[in-house]
Amino acid sequence: MSPLPSESTHRVLADGFVRTRAQEGALVLGAALCTALFAQVAIAVPGSPVPITGQTLAVVLTAAALGPGRGLAGQVAYLLLGAVGLPFFAKGASGWGALVGPTGGFLVAFLPAAFLVGLAARQGHDRRWWTAGPLFLAGQLLILAIGVSWLRMKTGLDSATALQKGFVPFIPGGLIKAVIAGLVMPLAWKFVRSRAP
């Protein structure tokens, strides 16, 4: 087994546990399945076509744990599996229509968010809560920004209405998810370091 990730090597958590292509593939599929599972935690927002879900928490956590390449691949797999008919999107939705419809921008935004959060994690920004929290909040805000821009373009809403329907209601949840992720990842790193030989 490869050595556990260390502070000095700019590795992500998964780097210490992956030895084969099969393990790489399992991690990518695991990220997709984790996102699909968290997507089923969905709360409708009155007046908005976009529900509050756990997806974005899964996106930032898996990206940080897997790094930019695997994290991005996990979200590509998630979107493709949902698009071809598996009930992976919020409330068991699926199909290409979910990706190209008014709320599709929130889903497509998982790709740049996963890559950029994974890239920052590879630089060690997920290892301490005071850098992890802001990193994960930035990931949440990136998804919201892309999603609300897409929503505005697809629906013809004015900017203020699009923000009210696709951005403002999701800020508290984004903050909570950033705090959760900002605590989980440093704890995971602490656990890994404690078990290092």
BELRAQUI-V823644 format. One record per residue. PHI is phi in degrees with one decimal (* if undefined). Layout:
# BELRAQUI-V823644
phi=<PHI PHI>
This chain:
# BELRAQUI-V823644
phi=<* -69.4 -63.6 -66.3 -59.5 -124.8 -62.8 -91.4 -96.8 52.9 -106.9 -103.1 -54.1 -64.7 -60.6 -79.7 -125.8 -105.2 -121.5 -130.0 -63.8 -63.0 -66.8 -58.1 -62.5 -64.5 -65.9 -62.2 -63.8 -61.0 -63.6 -63.5 -68.1 -63.2 -63.8 -62.3 -64.9 -66.4 -65.6 -78.2 -84.9 -134.0 -122.7 -66.7 -108.8 -54.3 82.7 -123.9 -77.8 -105.0 -84.8 -80.1 -132.2 -89.2 -54.4 -66.7 -64.3 -63.3 -59.7 -72.0 -66.5 -68.9 -63.9 -65.7 -71.5 -98.2 94.0 -64.3 -68.7 -68.3 -62.5 -63.7 -61.2 -62.0 -75.9 -61.0 -61.8 -58.6 -64.9 -66.7 -64.3 -69.1 -65.9 -84.0 126.1 -72.4 -77.1 -95.6 -85.2 -53.1 58.6 76.2 -71.4 -158.8 101.8 -63.8 -58.7 -66.0 -81.8 -103.7 -80.0 -58.4 -97.4 -62.7 -62.6 -65.9 -72.0 -60.5 -65.5 -60.5 -66.9 -64.6 -63.8 -62.8 -64.6 -71.3 -65.0 -61.5 -64.3 -66.1 -64.2 -63.6 -89.8 92.8 -76.1 -97.6 -93.3 -130.3 -60.9 -75.4 -106.3 -68.5 -56.1 -61.6 -60.9 -71.0 -66.1 -60.6 -61.9 -62.2 -67.0 -62.2 -61.3 -64.4 -64.0 -67.2 -62.3 -71.5 -64.9 -63.0 -57.3 -62.8 -65.5 -74.6 -103.8 75.5 -66.1 -72.8 -58.7 -63.7 -68.1 -61.6 -65.2 -67.2 -91.8 -121.7 -132.5 -56.3 -64.5 -101.0 -65.5 -58.6 -63.2 -62.9 -65.1 -62.9 -65.8 -65.1 -65.2 -58.8 -63.6 -67.3 -92.2 -65.3 -65.9 -60.9 -65.8 -62.8 -63.7 -61.8 -63.0 -62.8 -64.1 -69.0 -97.4 -67.4 -67.9>
